[in-house]
Amino acid sequence: MSYENLKDDNDRAIFLLSGLFPDDFDIRIEDLLRYGWGLDFFKDAKTLSMARGDTKISVNNLLRANLLTKSDKVGCVKMHDLVRAFVLNKVSDVKQASFMNYHDDNNSHRYSCERILLKCTNMTQFPVDFTNYPNLSMLMLMHGNEHLKFPQDIYKRIEKLEVVSYENMYLPSSLLTFQHSITKLRTLSLRSCRFINDDISLIGSLNNLETLTLVDYRINRFPRVIGKLKNLKLLDLTGCVDLLIDDGLFKSLVGLEELYMKPYVDSPIRFTKVNYEELEILSHCLFALEVAFFENKVKPKNMSFKNLERFKISIGCNLAELKDGQGNALTKTIQLVGECNELSQCKISEIFNKTEGLHLQVNEMNQLEDILTQHQEPFSNLTVLHVSKCANLTCLFTIDVASGLKKLERLKISDCPVMRTLVAVQYGMEGVVRLQKLNFMSLTGLQEMESFCDNVIELPEMVELILSGLPKFTSIYPHVHNTSEMQSLLNKKVAIPRLVKLYVFRMENLKHIWPRETVDENINASMLRFISVKECKNLRNLFPLNPLPLLKHLEELVVVECHSIEVLFNLELESNNNYKSKLRSIEVRKLGSLTELWRMINVGHVLNKSDVQIKCFNGVESIWIYNCEMFTNIFTPTNQMQF
């Protein structure tokens, strides 16, 4: 598909704007929105939220048309160098230019440009003829150091500026001295910039400014004069360090729709009591909010969250990214650390039904329902749930809450000392619990955990399971006939038919992954491709006798610091002839009792033991054996099975 085939005006505009960025640049989709808003791309969008939706649609259209490509960086896209060259070669039509070296460009059309990006690397003097761009509506400067000198009247003849973006620049005060003639500026973005002084009060004179981005900005004070920006719809203070906001600022930003204040690591914004009071009033008008209420005695008790469409909010902790299984940052997340009653008073539960990612570290919470004030399918959009260090948590879900988690994909629970089970049965309720989209689970440091669920639990999409620090369990998979001596985790009440990756770490009382007897190949393990077992000191048995029917898809096995294991695989001579293993890689390290990998039993009738082969494992490509002092043979034929 070519540029000429793009029918939608937004698609064409976003495509051309993307061509302005440097070669191989990770173009932030959010920047396309903010710059596009300043350039008035989105004629039908009344709010930034609507414009963001239009931007995403256009980006997806351009990706499908191969006019943009995916980036490895979350939230970004790229433009192929050939496509970018096409855009920049149409200077006379597109009227935009990207200069890597300004003085080497002799294009006669450049003075007609309406958008310019200039990389200032190693420049000491800003071009004196830069005022010859009377139609310039967008100016982007990148990578200028403290030696770069700017004229005092840099904005004198570029009065039509609508978008200004400075990134990785050392900025003198002249670049923030916007003359009154610049009345059309709608978007100002200052990212990773340093200033001769910290005074940004001159920005308060930009009466028509609608989006202000000050990201990774080393200022200590955000002045009240910024409140003069009555048209400001978006304020982004992400990454500012120990920022102090003047009292009276928030109450003046009457048109604000989106507020981003994610702090730099361990350097939260120092909210005053007045800041809180003003923010509570402002919150009724916000559609997007990113903020960390951290290390403050005052808590946001009267804030309104119900209008929020995008949010990343933490109370009692720093604000961290919660990501989905593909590594993409979720846009609707909450992180709560503190006392259950106090957190309930914050009215944060107003948006639980919108929340995609939730992290909890809550005292006096016996189950998830305790932090709720309403019971109307509160977690219907939850995809990621992290629970840690909840001292009183005995079970995570009731059956009612578990049944409402129809979108939950990832679950991590750690260091909850009295937690007994994931799903508890109350009031004689019966039935199957089904977490239909859960594909990842991590259970670590749960000293009292005894089961997944008091009832039958089905996890039809679970592909990855991490188990660590669960001392109540002596086996992962159940004994076929007698379960009284074994406490197994994945017992007959647990259905995980698609499990692909299994990690087992630091299970101090674990004796078996599987019991010694041959088990039904229809058990939960039949799809396993990867197994990693580490630091299980009492583990003696990895697999049952003749495990191939059970592990016909296994490709990789890692076993580390399990000092009671003597052999990995026990096989009978005739029992595995009809199976072919897919195992490709074996790695064993620090197994103090390991003597061999394979042990073939019942070969007494074979006169020459050297003729015995393990043909079913012919696909193995690599075997790594480290620090196994007792190891003698890869393969040993014998008459008896020894456990």
N, C-alpha and C positions, 0 to 999 in steps of 0.2 A: 504494500500500500504506500502511496506517495502523499506528499504534503497537499498536492492539488486535490486529492480525493477527500480531504477532511472537510466535512460539511458544517460541523458545529463551530460557532465563533469561539467558544471557550476552548475547544480542542486546539484550534489554530493559534490562539493567543498564548496558551500554556506551552505549546510546542516551540514557538518562536522565543518566548522568554527563557525556556530551558537552554536554548542555543547560546545565550549570553554568558553562561557560566564557563569556567576554564575547562580545558581538556581533561577527561577522566575524573571529573569532579563529582563528589557525592552531593547531588542536588537535593536539598531538604524539601519534601513535599509541603511542609508547613511554610517554608519561605515562598514557594510558588503562590500559596494562598495569600500571604501578607503583602507580597509585592503586587500580585494581581489585584488585590483589594485597593491598594494605593493607586494603581493605574486604571482603576474603574473597569475591570474586565467583566465583573459579574452584575450585569444590568438588572437582572430579575431577583437578585438575592438581597433581602432586606436585613439579614443578620449575617454575622461572620460564620455562624453555624451552617447556614444555608450555603454560603460561599464555599465553605470547607467541603461540603458534600459535592458541590459542583466540581471542585478541584480534583477530588478523588475519582469522580467519574471520568473526567478528562484524562487524568494520568493513566487510568486503567485502559481507556480507549487507545492512548498512544502506545502503551505497552503491547497491547494486542496487535497494533499496526507495526510493531518493531521500530517505531520512531523514538521510543525511549526503551531502556533496558533496566533490568533489576540491578540493585546494588546490594553488596554484602552488608552494608550499613543499614540498620533498622530505620525506617521512615524516610529513606532516600531512594532516588532513582539516578540513572546515568544516561548520557547521550553518547552514542557511538561517534568516534572522531569524524567519520565520513559524513554522517548526518549533520554534525555540528558545522563542518566545513561548508556544507550546502547552505545552512542558515546564514553563516557569516559572509558567504560570497554574494548574497543577495542584499548587500548593504544599501544599494540605491532604492530597493523596494521595501525592505524590512526596516531600514533606518536604525540599526543598532550595530554596535561594534564591540569586540573584546580585544583589548590591547595587552599583550605580554611585554612588549617594548614599544612604548608610545612613539619614540622618535624614529623608529625603523619603518613606521607605517606611512606611506605616501599616497594613500588612497584619496583621491580628490573628493570623494563623496562623504568623507568622514565628518565634515563640518555640518552636514545635514542630519547627523545622527540624533535620534531622540532618546536612545538608551546606550549607556557606555559602561563597560567594566574595565578597570585599569588595575593591573597588578603592579605594585610599587616596589617590588623587590630590588634592593640596592640603589634605589633612587635617592638622590640628595636634594633635588630641586623639583618641585611640582611644575609641570609644563606651563610656561607663561602664556601660551596661546589658548589655554583651556577655556577662556571666556568666550571663545568663538563658536560656542554651541548654543545659540539663542533658543533653540527648540528642545533642548534637553529636558526630558521628563523623569529620567531615572539615572542615578549615578551610583556605581558600586566601586569602592576602593578596597584593595586587599594587600596585606603584607608590607606595610610601611613601618620603618623603624624610627628611632628618635632623631636620626640625622636628616630626615626628610623635612624640607622647609616649604611652607605653604604661604601664598600671598594673603594679605589681610582681607582683600576684597574678592575672595574666590567665588562668592555667590553673586557678584555684582550683575553679570549679564546672563545668568542662567536662572531666570526668575520663574520658569515654568516647571521647576522640579516638583514632582509628586512623590517620588520615592528616593530616599538616600539610605545606602547601606555601607557601613564600614566594618571590616572584619580583619582581626589581627593587625590592628593599626595602632600606632603611637600618635595620639591626637593632641595638637595644640589647641588653645582656646579659640583660635580663629575658625576652626572647623565646627565649633558649636555656637559661633556668633552668627545667627541667622538674621539677615536684614529683614525689615518689615515688608520688603518687596516680595519675599518668598511666602506667598499666602496660599499656595496650592499644595504644600507638602502634607501628604496624608499618612505616609509610612516612613518611620525612622527606625533603623535597625543598627545597633552598636553591639557587636559580638566579639568577645575576647579582645577588647581594646584597653589601652592604658592612656592616662591623661597626665598632663603636666600638673594639674591640680584636680581635686575631686569635685569641683563645683559644676554641677549640671543644671543650675537654675535657669540658664539661658534657654533651655528647651521649653520652659514655660511660656515663651512668647509665640510658640507655633500654634496659633489659635485653631487651625483646621486639622491638626494632627489627630488621626484615628487609631493608629496602631503604633505603639512604642515598645521596642525590644531592647532590653539592656541585659544581655546574657553573658555570664562569666565576667562580670563587670566589677572591677576592684574599686568600689566606692563604699564608704562607711555610713553615709547619710543620704536618705532620699528626701529632698526638700519639699516643703508644703506648697511652694509655688507651682509645682507640677499639677496641682489641683486646678489651676486655671484652664487646663485642657478640657473644656466642657464637652468636646466632641469625641474624646478618647473612648474607644470601644474595647481595645485590647492593651493590657499592660503586662509585659513579660520581664520578671526580675529573676529568672532562673540562674542559679549558680553564683549569686552575690554572697559575699562573705561577711558574716556578722553585721548585717545591714540593720540600721536604725531608721525607722520611718517616722517622719514628723507627725505629730498629732494634728488633726484637721485635714490631712490629705485625703483619706478614704471618703470622707463625707462630701468632699467636693467633686468627686468623680461620678457625677450623677448619670452619665450615659454609659458607664462601663458594663460590658457584657462578659468579658473573659479576663481572668486574673491568674497569672502563673507566678508562683513564688517558691518553687522548689529550691531549697538552699544548697549551697556547697556542702560537701561531706563534713559533718560534725560542726558546721558553722551556721546554725539556724538564724533566721530573722529574729531580732529582739523586739517582740511585740510589747507595747505598753498596754496598760489597762484601757486607755482611750482608743488605741488601735483596735482592740478587741470590740469595744462598744461600737465604733464606726463600721468595722467589718461586719458585725452582726446586722446592721442596717443595710449595708451594701449587698449582703448575701442574698437578699430577696430579689435582686435584679440580675444576678449572675447566672450565666448558662454554662460557664466553664470555670473550674477552680482547681489550682494545684497549690497546696500549702502544707507545711509541717508545723503543728502546734507542739513544740518540743521544749523541754526544760523551762517551762513557765508555770508559775503557781496558778495563774488564772486560766480557766478552761472555757472554751466556746460553748456556753450553755444555751444561748438564745439565737444561734445562727439558723438560717433557713437553708436547707439543702435541696428542697423538693423540685426546684426548677433546673437543677444541674443536668446537663446532657453529657458533659465530659468532666471527669474529676479524678484527682489523685490527692488523697487526703490522709494525713497521718496525725494521730493524737498520742502524745507520750513517747514518740520515737522519731528518728529521722525518716525522711521519705525516700524509699528505695523503689526501684522498678520491679513490678511483678510482670512476668512474661508468660506467654503461652508456650506450647510444646515446640513451636517453630522458632522461638526466640524473639518473637515480636512483643513489644511493650504493650500491655493492656492500657486502654484509655479510661477505664472506670474502675479505680481501685481504692480500697480503704485499708489502712493499717492502724490497729488499735492496741495500745499497751497501757495497762493501768487496772484500776478497780472496776468491777462489773457495774456497780450501782452508779458510779461517777460517769462512766462512759455512756450508760443508758440515758442519762440526763442531757447528753449533748445533742439529742435528736438526730444522730447520724443514721439511725435505723430508717429514716424517711427515704433513703436511697438504697437500702439493701436490695430492693427488688430490681434496681438497675445495675447493681454492682457486678462486675466481671471477675475481679480479683480481690480476695479478702485475706488479710494476715491478722491473727489474733494472738495476743499474749496477755491474758486477762485473769486476774485473781478473782476468787469467789464465784467462778463460773463452773457449774456442775455439768452443764451441757450447752450446746449452741443456742438453744432457745432462751437462755437466761439473759442474753444481751438484747433481746427483742422487746419492743413495746406493743407490737401488733403481730397478728398471726395470719396474714393473708399471702401465702406463698412468698415469703420474704426473700428467698434466694433463687428465684426462678431464672435469673440470667447468670448465675455464678458459674464460672468455668475453672477458676483456680482458687484453691483454699489452702492456706498455710496456718497451722496451729502449733504453737510452741510455748513451753514453760508455763502452762496453765496448771497451777498447783492443785486445784480442786476438781479438775475435770475428770469425771468417772466414765462418761461415754460421750461421744461427739454428737451423735444424732439420735433423735427418736425416730420411730418408723415414719411418722407424718412428715418430719423435716426431710428425711432421706428420700422419701418418695417424691418430694418437690424439687430435688436436685437434678432436673432433667438435662441440664447442659454442663454439669460438672465434668471436667476432663482431667484435672491434675489435683492430687491431694497429698499434702505433706504434713505429717504430725511428728513432733519431736519433743522429748524431755518433758512429758506430762506424767509425773511420778505415780499417780493413783488411777490412771486411765485403765479400765478393764476391757472395754470393747468399743468398736466403732458405732454399732447400732444396737440400742437397748430396746427390749420389749417391755412395754408398760401396759398395765390394766388388762392383761390377758390377750393382748392383740396378737394375731397370727397372720401368716402370709409371707410371701417371698419379697425380699427387698431387692430392688433392681436399680443399680446405678448404670444406666444404659450407655453413657458416653465416657465414663471414666476410663482413661487409657494409661495413666501413670499414677503410682502410689509409692510413697516413701514413709516407712514407719521406723523411727529411730528413738532409742532411749526411753522406751515405755516399759518400766520395770514390772508393772502389775498386769500387763495386757494378757488376756487369756483366750480371746477369740475375735474374729471379725464381727460376728453378729450372733445374737441369741437365736435368731431364726435363720432360714436359708437365705443366702445372699448371692446374687448373680452379678457378675462383672463381665459382660459379653465382649467389651472392647478393650479390656485391660491387656496391654502388651509389655509394660515395664513395671517391675516390682523391686523395691529396695527394702531390705530388712536388716536392722542393726540394733543391737542392745535390747533384745527381747528375751530375758532369762527364763521366762515361764515355759518356753517351748523346748522340747527335746528332739522334735522332728518337724520338718517342713511339710512333707507329704505323709498321709496316714498309713498305718498298718492295715493290711487287708482284713485280718480276722479279729484281732484283739487290740483295742485302742486303750485299754485301761492303763497299760504301762507307759504309753507314749502320749505326750501332749503335742498334737500336731496342729500347725497353723492352718494349712490348706486342707481342712478335713472335708467330709462328704457334704457339709452344709455350704461349702464355698465353691462356686462354679466360675472358673477363669479359663475358658476354652481356648483363648487366643494368646496366651502369655508367650512372649518372644524373648525377653531379657529378664534374668533373675540375678539379683545381687544379694549376697548373704554375708554380713560383716559382724564380727565381734558378738557372736551368739555363744556365751560362755557355757551354757548347759546343753547345747545342741549336740546330739550324738549321731543323728542321721539326717541327710537331706531326704533320702528315700529309705524305707525299711529294707531289710536284707532280702525278703521274699520278692519274687517277681510280682509286679503289680499290673493292673489293667492298663492297657495302652491308651484307653480313652480318658485317662485321668488328666488333670489340668496341665500336665507338662508336655503333652504330645506335640506342641508347636514350638517348643523352646529352641532357640538358635544360639543363645549366648548364656553362659553361666559363669559367675565370678563368686568365689568363696574365699574369704580372708579372715584370719585371726579368730578361728573357732577352735580353741585348744582341745576340746573334748570330742570333736567330730571324728568318728571312725569310719563312717560309711557314706560315700557320695551317692552311689547308684545301687539299684538292686541287681541281683543275679540276672545276667542276660538282658541288659537294658536297651538293646537296640529297638525293639518294638515300641518302647516308650520314648526314646530320644532319636527318632529317625530323622529329625530336622536339625539336630545340634551341629553347629559349625565351629564354635570357639569355646574353649574351657580354660579358665584361669583359677588356680588354687594357690593360696599364699598363707604361710604361717599357720598351718593346721597340723600340729605335731603328732596327732594320734593316727593319722591316715597311713596305712601300709601299702595299699594298692588302689588304683583308680577304678579299674574295670575288672569284674569277675565274669568270665565267660565259660559256657559249656561248649565242648568241641562241636557238637552237631546242632546246637540250638540256634545258631546265628547264620546258618548257611543261606537262608532265604532273605537276608537283609543286607543292605549296603549303607554304611554310615556316610553322612555328609560332613563328618568332622574334618576340619582343615587345620586347626591350630590348637596346640596344647602348651600351656605355660604353667610350670610348677616352681615355686620358690619357697625355701626355708620350711620344707616338710621333713622334720627330724626323723620320722619313722618310715618314710617311704622307701620301699625296696624295689618295686617295679610299677610300671604303668598298667600293663595288661597281665592278667593271670588266667591261663586256660586250664580248666579243671576237667577231671574224668577223661584223661588221655592214657589210662593204663594199658589199653589194648594196642596202642601205637608203639611199635618196636623202636623206631628211631624218633626220639622226641624232637630232633632238629627238623623233621619233616612237617611239624605242626605249624600252621600259618594262621594269621588273623586277616584273612582276605577281606572281611567286611570293613576293615579300617584302611584299605589301600589308598583312600583319598587324602590321608593326612599329609600336609605339605611342610609343616614346621613343628618341631618339638623343642621347647626351651626348658632346661632343667638347671636350676641354680641352688646352690647351698643345701643340697639334700644329702647329708652325710652317710646315710644307710643305703643309699640307692645302689643297686647292683645290675639290674636288667631292665631293658625296655619291655621285654616279654618273657614270661616264665610258664612253661607247660608243667602241670602237676596232676596228681591223682586226687587231691583233696582240696576242698575250698576252706580257706582259713579267714576268719573274721576277727 
